[in-house]
Amino acid sequence: MNGIIALARQLQRARNQIGKPFNITSWYRPEPFNSDAGGVSNSQHLTGKAVDFWVEGYTGRQLAFEFLPWWEGGVGTYAGARSDIVHLDVGPKRTWGF
């Protein structure tokens, strides 16, 4: 629960910045759902500390650059059919996909 709450607090700040609804595609993802989704064995999704989402009118990359200046955890983007999705988590600071 602590991971979910910590992430929700940060997400509210992000949502306030964008001013549009976040369409969540994945948040807490226990096994075997994490593996089925292609998640890594140490995924922040396993403890509810990560979320993948999209926002109408934005690419994942655009969203990532909106949050990079202040987001303290992981920020990632995806390619291809998932290029509209951004990943945010409250784990260690790191970036990928852009």
PyRosetta script that sets phi, psi and omega in degrees:
from pyrosetta import init, pose_from_sequence

init()
pose = pose_from_sequence("MNGIIALARQLQRARNQIGKPFNITSWYRPEPFNSDAGGVSNSQHLTGKAVDFWVEGYTGRQLAFEFLPWWEGGVGTYAGARSDIVHLDVGPKRTWGF")
pose.set_psi(1, -37.4)
pose.set_omega(1, -176.6)
pose.set_phi(2, -60.7)
pose.set_psi(2, -39.8)
pose.set_omega(2, 178.3)
pose.set_phi(3, -64.3)
pose.set_psi(3, -42.5)
pose.set_omega(3, -180.0)
pose.set_phi(4, -63.0)
pose.set_psi(4, -43.9)
pose.set_omega(4, -179.1)
pose.set_phi(5, -66.9)
pose.set_psi(5, -44.2)
pose.set_omega(5, 179.0)
pose.set_phi(6, -59.8)
pose.set_psi(6, -43.5)
pose.set_omega(6, 179.4)
pose.set_phi(7, -66.9)
pose.set_psi(7, -42.1)
pose.set_omega(7, -179.7)
pose.set_phi(8, -59.1)
pose.set_psi(8, -39.0)
pose.set_omega(8, 179.1)
pose.set_phi(9, -63.6)
pose.set_psi(9, -44.7)
pose.set_omega(9, 179.1)
pose.set_phi(10, -67.6)
pose.set_psi(10, -37.6)
pose.set_omega(10, -179.9)
pose.set_phi(11, -64.7)
pose.set_psi(11, -34.0)
pose.set_omega(11, 178.4)
pose.set_phi(12, -63.8)
pose.set_psi(12, -39.9)
pose.set_omega(12, 176.1)
pose.set_phi(13, -61.4)
pose.set_psi(13, -43.0)
pose.set_omega(13, 179.1)
pose.set_phi(14, -64.0)
pose.set_psi(14, -42.9)
pose.set_omega(14, -179.9)
pose.set_phi(15, -64.6)
pose.set_psi(15, -41.2)
pose.set_omega(15, 177.4)
pose.set_phi(16, -60.5)
pose.set_psi(16, -37.1)
pose.set_omega(16, 179.7)
pose.set_phi(17, -65.4)
pose.set_psi(17, -44.3)
pose.set_omega(17, -177.0)
pose.set_phi(18, -78.6)
pose.set_psi(18, -38.7)
pose.set_omega(18, 178.6)
pose.set_phi(19, 78.5)
pose.set_psi(19, 18.1)
pose.set_omega(19, 178.7)
pose.set_phi(20, -135.7)
pose.set_psi(20, 159.0)
pose.set_omega(20, 178.5)
pose.set_phi(21, -64.7)
pose.set_psi(21, 146.1)
pose.set_omega(21, 172.5)
pose.set_phi(22, -95.5)
pose.set_psi(22, 126.8)
pose.set_omega(22, 178.0)
pose.set_phi(23, -97.6)
pose.set_psi(23, 98.9)
pose.set_omega(23, -174.1)
pose.set_phi(24, -74.5)
pose.set_psi(24, 128.3)
pose.set_omega(24, 175.2)
pose.set_phi(25, -103.8)
pose.set_psi(25, -23.8)
pose.set_omega(25, 180.0)
pose.set_phi(26, -161.9)
pose.set_psi(26, 135.5)
pose.set_omega(26, 176.0)
pose.set_phi(27, -132.1)
pose.set_psi(27, -107.1)
pose.set_omega(27, 176.5)
pose.set_phi(28, -69.1)
pose.set_psi(28, 127.9)
pose.set_omega(28, -173.4)
pose.set_phi(29, -140.6)
pose.set_psi(29, 88.5)
pose.set_omega(29, 178.7)
pose.set_phi(30, -73.2)
pose.set_psi(30, 166.4)
pose.set_omega(30, 172.4)
pose.set_phi(31, -70.4)
pose.set_psi(31, 145.7)
pose.set_omega(31, 5.7)
pose.set_phi(32, -88.5)
pose.set_psi(32, 2.9)
pose.set_omega(32, -176.3)
pose.set_phi(33, -63.8)
pose.set_psi(33, -35.1)
pose.set_omega(33, 178.1)
pose.set_phi(34, -62.0)
pose.set_psi(34, -48.3)
pose.set_omega(34, 178.8)
pose.set_phi(35, -63.3)
pose.set_psi(35, -42.3)
pose.set_omega(35, 179.5)
pose.set_phi(36, -60.3)
pose.set_psi(36, -30.8)
pose.set_omega(36, -180.0)
pose.set_phi(37, -85.7)
pose.set_psi(37, -0.6)
pose.set_omega(37, -179.3)
pose.set_phi(38, 86.6)
pose.set_psi(38, 14.0)
pose.set_omega(38, -179.5)
pose.set_phi(39, -72.1)
pose.set_psi(39, 152.0)
pose.set_omega(39, 178.8)
pose.set_phi(40, -79.1)
pose.set_psi(40, 162.3)
pose.set_omega(40, -174.3)
pose.set_phi(41, -65.6)
pose.set_psi(41, -23.5)
pose.set_omega(41, 178.2)
pose.set_phi(42, -108.7)
pose.set_psi(42, 27.9)
pose.set_omega(42, -177.2)
pose.set_phi(43, -56.9)
pose.set_psi(43, 138.6)
pose.set_omega(43, 174.1)
pose.set_phi(44, -66.5)
pose.set_psi(44, -19.5)
pose.set_omega(44, 176.6)
pose.set_phi(45, -63.0)
pose.set_psi(45, -29.4)
pose.set_omega(45, -177.5)
pose.set_phi(46, -61.8)
pose.set_psi(46, -25.3)
pose.set_omega(46, -179.8)
pose.set_phi(47, -114.4)
pose.set_psi(47, 11.9)
pose.set_omega(47, 178.6)
pose.set_phi(48, 76.6)
pose.set_psi(48, 14.7)
pose.set_omega(48, -177.5)
pose.set_phi(49, -95.6)
pose.set_psi(49, 9.7)
pose.set_omega(49, -179.3)
pose.set_phi(50, -138.8)
pose.set_psi(50, 151.8)
pose.set_omega(50, 177.8)
pose.set_phi(51, -142.9)
pose.set_psi(51, 142.9)
pose.set_omega(51, 171.6)
pose.set_phi(52, -114.7)
pose.set_psi(52, 135.0)
pose.set_omega(52, -178.8)
pose.set_phi(53, -156.8)
pose.set_psi(53, 167.5)
pose.set_omega(53, 174.5)
pose.set_phi(54, -132.4)
pose.set_psi(54, 158.8)
pose.set_omega(54, 179.1)
pose.set_phi(55, -132.5)
pose.set_psi(55, 130.3)
pose.set_omega(55, 179.3)
pose.set_phi(56, -51.5)
pose.set_psi(56, 127.7)
pose.set_omega(56, 176.4)
pose.set_phi(57, 90.2)
pose.set_psi(57, 1.4)
pose.set_omega(57, -179.2)
pose.set_phi(58, -125.8)
pose.set_psi(58, 148.6)
pose.set_omega(58, 166.8)
pose.set_phi(59, -90.4)
pose.set_psi(59, 164.0)
pose.set_omega(59, 175.9)
pose.set_phi(60, -59.3)
pose.set_psi(60, -38.9)
pose.set_omega(60, 179.5)
pose.set_phi(61, -63.4)
pose.set_psi(61, -43.6)
pose.set_omega(61, 178.2)
pose.set_phi(62, -61.0)
pose.set_psi(62, -43.3)
pose.set_omega(62, 178.5)
pose.set_phi(63, -63.2)
pose.set_psi(63, -44.8)
pose.set_omega(63, -179.4)
pose.set_phi(64, -56.3)
pose.set_psi(64, -45.2)
pose.set_omega(64, -178.8)
pose.set_phi(65, -68.3)
pose.set_psi(65, -25.2)
pose.set_omega(65, 174.7)
pose.set_phi(66, -65.9)
pose.set_psi(66, -37.7)
pose.set_omega(66, -172.7)
pose.set_phi(67, -95.5)
pose.set_psi(67, -21.1)
pose.set_omega(67, -176.0)
pose.set_phi(68, -51.3)
pose.set_psi(68, -39.9)
pose.set_omega(68, -176.7)
pose.set_phi(69, -61.2)
pose.set_psi(69, -25.6)
pose.set_omega(69, -175.1)
pose.set_phi(70, -128.9)
pose.set_psi(70, -14.5)
pose.set_omega(70, -177.5)
pose.set_phi(71, -68.5)
pose.set_psi(71, 128.8)
pose.set_omega(71, -173.3)
pose.set_phi(72, -92.3)
pose.set_psi(72, -8.1)
pose.set_omega(72, -178.9)
pose.set_phi(73, -112.1)
pose.set_psi(73, -145.7)
pose.set_omega(73, -178.0)
pose.set_phi(74, -83.2)
pose.set_psi(74, 141.8)
pose.set_omega(74, 176.2)
pose.set_phi(75, -133.3)
pose.set_psi(75, 122.1)
pose.set_omega(75, -179.1)
pose.set_phi(76, -138.8)
pose.set_psi(76, 155.5)
pose.set_omega(76, 175.5)
pose.set_phi(77, -127.4)
pose.set_psi(77, 166.7)
pose.set_omega(77, -177.4)
pose.set_phi(78, -124.3)
pose.set_psi(78, 165.1)
pose.set_omega(78, -179.2)
pose.set_phi(79, -107.9)
pose.set_psi(79, 173.4)
pose.set_omega(79, 173.3)
pose.set_phi(80, 63.1)
pose.set_psi(80, -134.2)
pose.set_omega(80, -175.5)
pose.set_phi(81, -63.9)
pose.set_psi(81, -16.1)
pose.set_omega(81, -179.1)
pose.set_phi(82, -104.5)
pose.set_psi(82, 18.9)
pose.set_omega(82, -175.2)
pose.set_phi(83, -69.8)
pose.set_psi(83, -10.7)
pose.set_omega(83, 177.0)
pose.set_phi(84, -89.6)
pose.set_psi(84, -1.2)
pose.set_omega(84, -175.3)
pose.set_phi(85, -103.0)
pose.set_psi(85, 140.2)
pose.set_omega(85, 173.0)
pose.set_phi(86, -118.3)
pose.set_psi(86, 147.9)
pose.set_omega(86, 176.8)
pose.set_phi(87, -111.5)
pose.set_psi(87, 129.9)
pose.set_omega(87, 172.9)
pose.set_phi(88, -127.3)
pose.set_psi(88, 141.1)
pose.set_omega(88, 174.6)
pose.set_phi(89, -145.7)
pose.set_psi(89, 166.2)
pose.set_omega(89, -179.3)
pose.set_phi(90, -106.1)
pose.set_psi(90, 26.1)
pose.set_omega(90, 173.7)
pose.set_phi(91, -84.4)
pose.set_psi(91, -157.7)
pose.set_omega(91, 179.5)
pose.set_phi(92, -61.1)
pose.set_psi(92, 149.9)
pose.set_omega(92, 179.5)
pose.set_phi(93, -68.8)
pose.set_psi(93, 124.2)
pose.set_omega(93, 177.3)
pose.set_phi(94, -167.0)
pose.set_psi(94, 164.1)
pose.set_omega(94, 178.5)
pose.set_phi(95, -138.2)
pose.set_psi(95, 158.1)
pose.set_omega(95, 174.8)
pose.set_phi(96, -162.0)
pose.set_psi(96, 157.7)
pose.set_omega(96, 172.9)
pose.set_phi(97, 88.7)
pose.set_psi(97, -2.1)
pose.set_omega(97, -179.8)
pose.set_phi(98, -148.4)
pose.dump_pdb("model.pdb")
